Amino acid sequence: MRINSVTMMFFVDGDCVRSEWNANMNKGGTGSGSLSVLNLSSSSGTLPVKNRVHGETSASGPVNDLAQLFECPVCFDYVLPPILQCSSGHLVCSTCRPKLTCCPTCRGALGNIRNLAMEKVASTVMFPCKYASSGCNVSLLHTEKVEHEDCCEFRPYTCPCPGSSCKWLGSLEQVMPHLLHVHKSITTLQGEDIVFLATDINLPGAVDWVMMQSCFGHHFMLVLEKQEKVDGHQQFFAIVQLIGTRKQADNFAYKLELNGQRRRLTWEATPRSIHEGVASAIQNSDCLVFDTTIAQLFADCKGNLGINVTISIV
């Protein structure tokens, strides 16, 4: 059997687009071919593509330009499988779709028509990272896209203060100015070996204590979090995070130590990057963990708990 070509028709921003696969297929199912895209509304027969990173229009290689065909007309993110279309063939991403009552392109009913042809094309397209405008040059298959973007170093940083309702987002360089301007109550101590003093640890409910430590040209955030469990049992979680990237964090180690009444409790680890945050580490107990009984062994008579914190270069 010989297959000469396969043609797909779909709509992009109201224009009819034809995608053709020209192939030389042997009887055994092997062969080679090429994929081309034509804008049927364009007299030139090519599909101009706007490069959103550089703000330019180009007509580069058709396979690379295919990613532009998957742009959501609402948010300009990519429409990824499973792909649904309206009755006229227009696409919208899964994030925007639940918020719409009609197709944003033709105002027709959204419907629940699955576009299997576009899903087939999407499985072969290399999509740029959503943080390309911030400097990320990675392109990858849609099945790998979400995992990469979750840990992409170009992803905006959130406010690192635990338990805070602060919704700030910004670059790494803006984190410290934000903390100094908005969260002025956080104390900063200088030196690689300090004492983090958490006062009134007997306060009821969930409580967070935060302090900054500055050494080796970097800033570290020390966090002590008390959580109230369902059964009334309370636990403390102590951890250090670097105001920096994951790669920078790998260059340091920290040690937390409780001392008192001829007892010592120690935890050593690599600091977390604020890009990762501390929530997952606390959830997995990947930090210094102790309950109220242990806390009372090391606290003074006023309920103040001192934690020795040592930062070192590895």
Secondary structure, DSSP 8 states (H G I E B T S, - for coil): ----EEEEEEEETTEEEEEEEEEEE-TTS-EEEEEEEEETT-TTSS--EEETTTTEEE---HHHHGGGGGB-TTT-SB--SS-EE-TT--B--TTTGGG-SS-TTT------EE-HHHHHHHTT--EE-TTGGGT---EE-HHHHHHHHHH-TTS-EE---TT-----EE-GGGHHHHHHHH-TT--EEESSEEEEEE--TT-SS-EEEEEEEEETTEEEEEEEEEEE-TTS-EEEEEEEEESS-HHHHTTEEEEEEEEETTEEEEEEE--EETTT-SHHHHHTT-SEEEEHHHHHHHS-TTS-EEEEEEEEE-
